[in-house]
């Protein structure tokens, strides 16, 4: 299988590198205006190009990861080359109906992933248009699972996904920064605080996912009467930590909806 990744920004290049690790992918063609900015060395399976149309012509599956502002030009450029092919769009705010309008002969999928694709641990949600066979859906699932974990959802939920897991790494980065700063305040070295904070994040996520332990059970297992954890939780609750996180995701969802409406109005 030959995969073209059109738009090798941070996400696009990460996707290309992860897909190139699969034995089922024989070649990955990545496109970018300036291919000299790609990280070196490139894996042998990856071919860099500046020609979106040629990349689309050669590929069996095409992943579009350009900015929304460039969407119309890129989609119109590749339209003659995508008959019957799978198109997976990582472009924010571009709905399936818009993709189908520009690529009427293709089989289109809209997806939202995140920066953790750079280490093969992304959370990706996707929706698909009509005309995809079971084999097509298996290919989509296979490719997206190479980036981490994927889940199929109704398209109406993708703005919420953008706000939760698409923007999520930024929220987590703020949390880690706060923990590291707190570690400094109580006497830990910066490197030590960083290692402990990030490993605690990784370990807690793995514990919840792999043991089936509920969030409440985990919290209660760590929290003892009049202990250190409840003292910390009290301060978090006093500062409305959970409310702030909920408000952040809600605000980001509304922002994603505004961007989508603005794009539709302009096009």
Residue pairs with C-beta under 8 A, 6 or more apart in sequence:
1 24
1 25
1 26
1 60
1 61
1 139
2 25
2 26
2 27
2 28
2 29
2 58
2 59
2 60
2 61
3 16
3 19
3 25
3 27
3 28
3 29
3 59
3 60
3 61
3 62
3 63
3 143
4 28
4 29
4 30
4 31
4 55
4 56
4 58
4 59
4 61
4 62
4 63
5 12
5 13
5 15
5 16
5 19
5 28
5 29
5 30
5 31
5 63
5 65
6 12
6 31
6 52
6 55
6 56
6 62
6 63
6 64
6 65
6 66
6 74
6 78
7 31
7 32
7 64
7 65
7 66
7 67
7 70
7 74
8 16
8 30
8 31
8 32
8 35
8 38
8 48
8 65
9 32
9 65
9 66
9 67
10 115
10 118
11 65
11 90
11 113
11 115
11 117
12 30
12 32
12 63
12 65
12 66
12 90
13 30
13 38
13 39
14 115
14 117
14 118
14 147
15 63
15 65
15 90
15 113
15 117
15 147
16 28
16 30
16 46
17 43
17 46
17 118
18 117
18 120
18 146
18 147
19 25
19 28
19 143
19 146
20 28
20 43
20 45
20 46
21 43
21 146
22 146
24 142
25 45
26 45
27 45
27 46
27 47
28 45
28 46
28 47
29 46
29 47
29 48
29 49
29 55
29 58
29 59
30 38
30 46
30 47
30 48
30 49
30 55
31 48
31 49
31 50
31 51
31 52
31 55
32 38
32 48
32 50
33 50
35 48
35 49
35 50
38 48
42 48
49 55
52 74
52 77
52 78
53 77
53 78
53 80
53 81
55 62
56 62
56 77
56 78
56 81
56 82
56 85
57 81
59 85
60 85
60 86
61 85
61 86
61 87
61 88
61 139
61 143
62 78
62 82
62 85
62 86
62 87
62 88
63 87
63 88
63 89
63 90
63 143
64 71
64 74
64 75
64 78
64 87
64 88
64 89
64 90
64 91
65 90
65 91
66 74
66 91
67 91
68 91
68 92
68 93
68 94
68 259
68 263
71 91
71 94
71 98
72 102
72 267
75 99
75 102
75 103
76 102
78 103
79 102
79 103
79 105
82 103
82 105
82 106
83 105
83 106
84 105
84 106
84 107
85 106
85 107
86 106
86 107
86 109
86 132
86 136
86 139
86 140
87 99
87 103
87 106
87 107
87 108
87 109
88 109
88 110
88 111
88 126
88 140
88 143
88 144
89 99
89 108
89 109
89 110
89 111
90 111
90 112
90 113
92 112
92 162
92 166
92 256
92 259
93 256
93 259
93 260
93 262
93 263
94 110
94 263
95 110
95 155
95 260
95 264
96 108
96 110
96 127
96 128
96 129
96 155
98 263
98 264
98 267
99 108
99 110
99 129
100 108
100 129
107 128
107 129
107 131
107 132
107 136
108 128
108 129
109 126
109 127
109 128
109 129
109 132
109 140
110 126
110 127
110 128
110 155
110 158
111 124
111 125
111 126
111 127
111 144
111 150
112 124
112 125
112 126
112 158
112 161
112 162
112 165
112 166
113 122
113 123
113 124
113 144
113 147
113 148
113 166
114 122
114 123
114 124
114 165
114 166
114 168
114 169
115 122
115 169
116 122
116 123
116 148
116 169
117 124
117 147
117 148
120 146
120 147
120 148
121 148
122 147
122 148
122 149
123 148
123 149
123 165
123 168
124 144
124 147
124 148
124 149
124 150
124 151
125 150
125 151
125 152
125 153
125 157
125 158
125 161
125 165
126 140
126 144
126 150
126 151
126 152
126 153
127 152
127 153
127 154
127 155
127 158
128 137
128 140
128 152
132 140
141 150
141 152
144 150
153 161
159 253
159 256
159 257
159 260
160 249
160 253
160 256
162 252
162 253
162 256
163 249
163 250
163 251
163 252
163 253
163 255
163 256
164 249
164 252
164 253
167 249
167 252
171 245
171 248
172 201
175 201
176 194
176 197
176 198
176 201
179 193
179 197
179 200
180 190
180 193
180 194
180 197
182 193
183 190
183 192
183 193
183 194
183 196
183 197
184 190
184 193
188 196
204 218
207 213
207 218
208 215
208 218
213 221
219 233
222 229
223 229
223 230
223 233
224 230
236 242
